[in-house]
Amino acid sequence: DKLYDQIKISAESGDEFKRRHFFNLVTFNGKKFDLPVIIRAIVRNFNSEGINAHRDMMVAKALKQFTRRYDYTTHVDLIELIGDGEYKSLDKYSSIYLNWPKKEIDFETCSQEELEAHCVDDVEMSAKMFDLFKILIYLINKSMSNRVDKIYFCPVCGNEVKFVRDGGGAIICCGQEMVIKKGGEEE
C-alpha cells in the first residue's frame, strides 16, 4: 500500500531519507497553517528553565526553515505548488486532479471516529497528490538549485549579491531582474 510506504519512508533516518528523496516534508497548507501553529504553541508553552527549554527553542527554530515560501527542498506544500493564487481546499483539488470527492464533515458535531477517518483521508489524498506532482517538484528543485552560489549583479546600480539559498522567484534590484555574473562579466 502506498500510504504505508510513505509512512515507512518518513520513519527512515535523516541521511537515508535525504539520499533517497529530494525533500523532507509534504503537507497541504502546512507552511501557512500547520507549522506556524505548531511553532507558536512551542514558543507559547516555552519553559525558560532547564534542558527542555533549549530543546524546545531549537525545535521551533528548526521547524521555521520548513515555512519558507516556494522552497521545495525541505518542505513541499502542495497548495503552494498547485494553487493558482487563491485558496482551494484539499477536497476541491482531490476532486479535480484525483476524481476523489471527499465526504463532507461537520467538525462541530462529528464523532472522534469520523474526525479520524477525515484526517486519514487528508493524509491519503496528500500522498496521492504528491505522487501526481513529484516530477514537477523535482524539476522545480533542479532548476532552482542551479542558482545557488552564483553571483548576481544589478545592471542599473552595479550592486552584487551571492545567492545562498533559493526561495524561488526573481532577484530584483532597482526594479529590474538581476543577472548572473560570470568571471566578472555579464552572462
MODELLER restraints for C-alpha pairs under 7 A, 6 or more apart:
rsr = mdl.restraints
at = mdl.atoms
rsr.add(forms.Gaussian(group=physical.xy_distance, feature=features.Distance(at['CA:3:A'], at['CA:124:A']), mean=6.27, stdev=0.5))
rsr.add(forms.Gaussian(group=physical.xy_distance, feature=features.Distance(at['CA:3:A'], at['CA:127:A']), mean=6.88, stdev=0.5))
rsr.add(forms.Gaussian(group=physical.xy_distance, feature=features.Distance(at['CA:9:A'], at['CA:17:A']), mean=6.97, stdev=0.5))
rsr.add(forms.Gaussian(group=physical.xy_distance, feature=features.Distance(at['CA:22:A'], at['CA:73:A']), mean=6.28, stdev=0.5))
rsr.add(forms.Gaussian(group=physical.xy_distance, feature=features.Distance(at['CA:23:A'], at['CA:72:A']), mean=6.67, stdev=0.5))
rsr.add(forms.Gaussian(group=physical.xy_distance, feature=features.Distance(at['CA:23:A'], at['CA:73:A']), mean=5.01, stdev=0.5))
rsr.add(forms.Gaussian(group=physical.xy_distance, feature=features.Distance(at['CA:23:A'], at['CA:74:A']), mean=4.80, stdev=0.5))
rsr.add(forms.Gaussian(group=physical.xy_distance, feature=features.Distance(at['CA:23:A'], at['CA:75:A']), mean=6.02, stdev=0.5))
rsr.add(forms.Gaussian(group=physical.xy_distance, feature=features.Distance(at['CA:24:A'], at['CA:74:A']), mean=4.94, stdev=0.5))
rsr.add(forms.Gaussian(group=physical.xy_distance, feature=features.Distance(at['CA:24:A'], at['CA:75:A']), mean=5.79, stdev=0.5))
rsr.add(forms.Gaussian(group=physical.xy_distance, feature=features.Distance(at['CA:25:A'], at['CA:74:A']), mean=6.31, stdev=0.5))
rsr.add(forms.Gaussian(group=physical.xy_distance, feature=features.Distance(at['CA:25:A'], at['CA:75:A']), mean=4.57, stdev=0.5))
rsr.add(forms.Gaussian(group=physical.xy_distance, feature=features.Distance(at['CA:25:A'], at['CA:76:A']), mean=6.09, stdev=0.5))
rsr.add(forms.Gaussian(group=physical.xy_distance, feature=features.Distance(at['CA:26:A'], at['CA:75:A']), mean=5.78, stdev=0.5))
rsr.add(forms.Gaussian(group=physical.xy_distance, feature=features.Distance(at['CA:26:A'], at['CA:76:A']), mean=4.73, stdev=0.5))
rsr.add(forms.Gaussian(group=physical.xy_distance, feature=features.Distance(at['CA:26:A'], at['CA:77:A']), mean=5.89, stdev=0.5))
rsr.add(forms.Gaussian(group=physical.xy_distance, feature=features.Distance(at['CA:27:A'], at['CA:76:A']), mean=6.39, stdev=0.5))
rsr.add(forms.Gaussian(group=physical.xy_distance, feature=features.Distance(at['CA:27:A'], at['CA:77:A']), mean=4.94, stdev=0.5))
rsr.add(forms.Gaussian(group=physical.xy_distance, feature=features.Distance(at['CA:27:A'], at['CA:78:A']), mean=6.19, stdev=0.5))
rsr.add(forms.Gaussian(group=physical.xy_distance, feature=features.Distance(at['CA:27:A'], at['CA:126:A']), mean=6.78, stdev=0.5))
rsr.add(forms.Gaussian(group=physical.xy_distance, feature=features.Distance(at['CA:28:A'], at['CA:77:A']), mean=5.30, stdev=0.5))
rsr.add(forms.Gaussian(group=physical.xy_distance, feature=features.Distance(at['CA:28:A'], at['CA:78:A']), mean=4.98, stdev=0.5))
rsr.add(forms.Gaussian(group=physical.xy_distance, feature=features.Distance(at['CA:28:A'], at['CA:79:A']), mean=5.52, stdev=0.5))
rsr.add(forms.Gaussian(group=physical.xy_distance, feature=features.Distance(at['CA:28:A'], at['CA:90:A']), mean=6.98, stdev=0.5))
rsr.add(forms.Gaussian(group=physical.xy_distance, feature=features.Distance(at['CA:28:A'], at['CA:126:A']), mean=6.61, stdev=0.5))
rsr.add(forms.Gaussian(group=physical.xy_distance, feature=features.Distance(at['CA:29:A'], at['CA:77:A']), mean=5.88, stdev=0.5))
rsr.add(forms.Gaussian(group=physical.xy_distance, feature=features.Distance(at['CA:29:A'], at['CA:78:A']), mean=6.89, stdev=0.5))
rsr.add(forms.Gaussian(group=physical.xy_distance, feature=features.Distance(at['CA:29:A'], at['CA:79:A']), mean=5.56, stdev=0.5))
rsr.add(forms.Gaussian(group=physical.xy_distance, feature=features.Distance(at['CA:30:A'], at['CA:77:A']), mean=6.12, stdev=0.5))
rsr.add(forms.Gaussian(group=physical.xy_distance, feature=features.Distance(at['CA:31:A'], at['CA:66:A']), mean=6.97, stdev=0.5))
rsr.add(forms.Gaussian(group=physical.xy_distance, feature=features.Distance(at['CA:31:A'], at['CA:67:A']), mean=4.59, stdev=0.5))
rsr.add(forms.Gaussian(group=physical.xy_distance, feature=features.Distance(at['CA:31:A'], at['CA:77:A']), mean=6.46, stdev=0.5))
rsr.add(forms.Gaussian(group=physical.xy_distance, feature=features.Distance(at['CA:39:A'], at['CA:60:A']), mean=5.23, stdev=0.5))
rsr.add(forms.Gaussian(group=physical.xy_distance, feature=features.Distance(at['CA:39:A'], at['CA:63:A']), mean=6.97, stdev=0.5))
rsr.add(forms.Gaussian(group=physical.xy_distance, feature=features.Distance(at['CA:42:A'], at['CA:56:A']), mean=6.44, stdev=0.5))
rsr.add(forms.Gaussian(group=physical.xy_distance, feature=features.Distance(at['CA:42:A'], at['CA:60:A']), mean=6.46, stdev=0.5))
rsr.add(forms.Gaussian(group=physical.xy_distance, feature=features.Distance(at['CA:46:A'], at['CA:53:A']), mean=6.32, stdev=0.5))
rsr.add(forms.Gaussian(group=physical.xy_distance, feature=features.Distance(at['CA:46:A'], at['CA:56:A']), mean=6.84, stdev=0.5))
rsr.add(forms.Gaussian(group=physical.xy_distance, feature=features.Distance(at['CA:47:A'], at['CA:53:A']), mean=5.37, stdev=0.5))
rsr.add(forms.Gaussian(group=physical.xy_distance, feature=features.Distance(at['CA:66:A'], at['CA:74:A']), mean=6.02, stdev=0.5))
rsr.add(forms.Gaussian(group=physical.xy_distance, feature=features.Distance(at['CA:66:A'], at['CA:75:A']), mean=5.44, stdev=0.5))
rsr.add(forms.Gaussian(group=physical.xy_distance, feature=features.Distance(at['CA:68:A'], at['CA:167:A']), mean=6.62, stdev=0.5))
rsr.add(forms.Gaussian(group=physical.xy_distance, feature=features.Distance(at['CA:69:A'], at['CA:167:A']), mean=6.27, stdev=0.5))
rsr.add(forms.Gaussian(group=physical.xy_distance, feature=features.Distance(at['CA:70:A'], at['CA:167:A']), mean=5.44, stdev=0.5))
rsr.add(forms.Gaussian(group=physical.xy_distance, feature=features.Distance(at['CA:70:A'], at['CA:168:A']), mean=5.18, stdev=0.5))
rsr.add(forms.Gaussian(group=physical.xy_distance, feature=features.Distance(at['CA:71:A'], at['CA:166:A']), mean=6.62, stdev=0.5))
rsr.add(forms.Gaussian(group=physical.xy_distance, feature=features.Distance(at['CA:71:A'], at['CA:167:A']), mean=4.65, stdev=0.5))
rsr.add(forms.Gaussian(group=physical.xy_distance, feature=features.Distance(at['CA:71:A'], at['CA:168:A']), mean=6.18, stdev=0.5))
rsr.add(forms.Gaussian(group=physical.xy_distance, feature=features.Distance(at['CA:72:A'], at['CA:141:A']), mean=6.35, stdev=0.5))
rsr.add(forms.Gaussian(group=physical.xy_distance, feature=features.Distance(at['CA:73:A'], at['CA:141:A']), mean=6.42, stdev=0.5))
rsr.add(forms.Gaussian(group=physical.xy_distance, feature=features.Distance(at['CA:91:A'], at['CA:101:A']), mean=6.44, stdev=0.5))
rsr.add(forms.Gaussian(group=physical.xy_distance, feature=features.Distance(at['CA:91:A'], at['CA:102:A']), mean=5.72, stdev=0.5))
rsr.add(forms.Gaussian(group=physical.xy_distance, feature=features.Distance(at['CA:94:A'], at['CA:100:A']), mean=5.41, stdev=0.5))
rsr.add(forms.Gaussian(group=physical.xy_distance, feature=features.Distance(at['CA:94:A'], at['CA:101:A']), mean=6.55, stdev=0.5))
rsr.add(forms.Gaussian(group=physical.xy_distance, feature=features.Distance(at['CA:94:A'], at['CA:125:A']), mean=6.60, stdev=0.5))
rsr.add(forms.Gaussian(group=physical.xy_distance, feature=features.Distance(at['CA:95:A'], at['CA:101:A']), mean=4.73, stdev=0.5))
rsr.add(forms.Gaussian(group=physical.xy_distance, feature=features.Distance(at['CA:144:A'], at['CA:166:A']), mean=6.25, stdev=0.5))
rsr.add(forms.Gaussian(group=physical.xy_distance, feature=features.Distance(at['CA:144:A'], at['CA:168:A']), mean=6.81, stdev=0.5))
rsr.add(forms.Gaussian(group=physical.xy_distance, feature=features.Distance(at['CA:145:A'], at['CA:166:A']), mean=6.77, stdev=0.5))
rsr.add(forms.Gaussian(group=physical.xy_distance, feature=features.Distance(at['CA:147:A'], at['CA:163:A']), mean=6.61, stdev=0.5))
rsr.add(forms.Gaussian(group=physical.xy_distance, feature=features.Distance(at['CA:148:A'], at['CA:163:A']), mean=5.04, stdev=0.5))
rsr.add(forms.Gaussian(group=physical.xy_distance, feature=features.Distance(at['CA:148:A'], at['CA:164:A']), mean=5.34, stdev=0.5))
rsr.add(forms.Gaussian(group=physical.xy_distance, feature=features.Distance(at['CA:148:A'], at['CA:165:A']), mean=6.01, stdev=0.5))
rsr.add(forms.Gaussian(group=physical.xy_distance, feature=features.Distance(at['CA:148:A'], at['CA:166:A']), mean=6.44, stdev=0.5))
rsr.add(forms.Gaussian(group=physical.xy_distance, feature=features.Distance(at['CA:149:A'], at['CA:162:A']), mean=6.11, stdev=0.5))
rsr.add(forms.Gaussian(group=physical.xy_distance, feature=features.Distance(at['CA:149:A'], at['CA:163:A']), mean=5.14, stdev=0.5))
rsr.add(forms.Gaussian(group=physical.xy_distance, feature=features.Distance(at['CA:149:A'], at['CA:164:A']), mean=5.56, stdev=0.5))
rsr.add(forms.Gaussian(group=physical.xy_distance, feature=features.Distance(at['CA:150:A'], at['CA:162:A']), mean=5.79, stdev=0.5))
rsr.add(forms.Gaussian(group=physical.xy_distance, feature=features.Distance(at['CA:150:A'], at['CA:163:A']), mean=5.56, stdev=0.5))
rsr.add(forms.Gaussian(group=physical.xy_distance, feature=features.Distance(at['CA:150:A'], at['CA:180:A']), mean=6.82, stdev=0.5))
rsr.add(forms.Gaussian(group=physical.xy_distance, feature=features.Distance(at['CA:151:A'], at['CA:160:A']), mean=6.76, stdev=0.5))
rsr.add(forms.Gaussian(group=physical.xy_distance, feature=features.Distance(at['CA:151:A'], at['CA:161:A']), mean=5.70, stdev=0.5))
rsr.add(forms.Gaussian(group=physical.xy_distance, feature=features.Distance(at['CA:151:A'], at['CA:162:A']), mean=4.48, stdev=0.5))
rsr.add(forms.Gaussian(group=physical.xy_distance, feature=features.Distance(at['CA:151:A'], at['CA:163:A']), mean=6.30, stdev=0.5))
rsr.add(forms.Gaussian(group=physical.xy_distance, feature=features.Distance(at['CA:151:A'], at['CA:180:A']), mean=5.86, stdev=0.5))
rsr.add(forms.Gaussian(group=physical.xy_distance, feature=features.Distance(at['CA:151:A'], at['CA:181:A']), mean=5.44, stdev=0.5))
rsr.add(forms.Gaussian(group=physical.xy_distance, feature=features.Distance(at['CA:152:A'], at['CA:160:A']), mean=5.57, stdev=0.5))
rsr.add(forms.Gaussian(group=physical.xy_distance, feature=features.Distance(at['CA:152:A'], at['CA:161:A']), mean=5.31, stdev=0.5))
rsr.add(forms.Gaussian(group=physical.xy_distance, feature=features.Distance(at['CA:152:A'], at['CA:162:A']), mean=6.23, stdev=0.5))
rsr.add(forms.Gaussian(group=physical.xy_distance, feature=features.Distance(at['CA:152:A'], at['CA:178:A']), mean=5.90, stdev=0.5))
rsr.add(forms.Gaussian(group=physical.xy_distance, feature=features.Distance(at['CA:152:A'], at['CA:179:A']), mean=5.22, stdev=0.5))
rsr.add(forms.Gaussian(group=physical.xy_distance, feature=features.Distance(at['CA:152:A'], at['CA:180:A']), mean=4.35, stdev=0.5))
rsr.add(forms.Gaussian(group=physical.xy_distance, feature=features.Distance(at['CA:152:A'], at['CA:181:A']), mean=5.35, stdev=0.5))
rsr.add(forms.Gaussian(group=physical.xy_distance, feature=features.Distance(at['CA:153:A'], at['CA:159:A']), mean=5.41, stdev=0.5))
rsr.add(forms.Gaussian(group=physical.xy_distance, feature=features.Distance(at['CA:153:A'], at['CA:160:A']), mean=4.21, stdev=0.5))
rsr.add(forms.Gaussian(group=physical.xy_distance, feature=features.Distance(at['CA:153:A'], at['CA:161:A']), mean=6.33, stdev=0.5))
rsr.add(forms.Gaussian(group=physical.xy_distance, feature=features.Distance(at['CA:153:A'], at['CA:178:A']), mean=5.37, stdev=0.5))
rsr.add(forms.Gaussian(group=physical.xy_distance, feature=features.Distance(at['CA:153:A'], at['CA:179:A']), mean=5.55, stdev=0.5))
rsr.add(forms.Gaussian(group=physical.xy_distance, feature=features.Distance(at['CA:153:A'], at['CA:180:A']), mean=6.44, stdev=0.5))
rsr.add(forms.Gaussian(group=physical.xy_distance, feature=features.Distance(at['CA:153:A'], at['CA:181:A']), mean=6.31, stdev=0.5))
rsr.add(forms.Gaussian(group=physical.xy_distance, feature=features.Distance(at['CA:154:A'], at['CA:160:A']), mean=6.51, stdev=0.5))
rsr.add(forms.Gaussian(group=physical.xy_distance, feature=features.Distance(at['CA:154:A'], at['CA:173:A']), mean=6.01, stdev=0.5))
rsr.add(forms.Gaussian(group=physical.xy_distance, feature=features.Distance(at['CA:154:A'], at['CA:178:A']), mean=4.79, stdev=0.5))
rsr.add(forms.Gaussian(group=physical.xy_distance, feature=features.Distance(at['CA:154:A'], at['CA:179:A']), mean=6.58, stdev=0.5))
rsr.add(forms.Gaussian(group=physical.xy_distance, feature=features.Distance(at['CA:155:A'], at['CA:178:A']), mean=6.90, stdev=0.5))
rsr.add(forms.Gaussian(group=physical.xy_distance, feature=features.Distance(at['CA:156:A'], at['CA:174:A']), mean=6.62, stdev=0.5))
rsr.add(forms.Gaussian(group=physical.xy_distance, feature=features.Distance(at['CA:170:A'], at['CA:177:A']), mean=6.36, stdev=0.5))
rsr.add(forms.Gaussian(group=physical.xy_distance, feature=features.Distance(at['CA:171:A'], at['CA:177:A']), mean=5.57, stdev=0.5))
rsr.add(forms.Gaussian(group=physical.xy_distance, feature=features.Distance(at['CA:171:A'], at['CA:178:A']), mean=5.59, stdev=0.5))
rsr.add(forms.Gaussian(group=physical.xy_distance, feature=features.Distance(at['CA:172:A'], at['CA:178:A']), mean=5.59, stdev=0.5))
rsr.add(forms.Gaussian(group=physical.xy_distance, feature=features.Distance(at['CA:180:A'], at['CA:186:A']), mean=6.40, stdev=0.5))
rsr.add(forms.Gaussian(group=physical.xy_distance, feature=features.Distance(at['CA:180:A'], at['CA:187:A']), mean=5.90, stdev=0.5))
rsr.add(forms.Gaussian(group=physical.xy_distance, feature=features.Distance(at['CA:181:A'], at['CA:187:A']), mean=5.94, stdev=0.5))
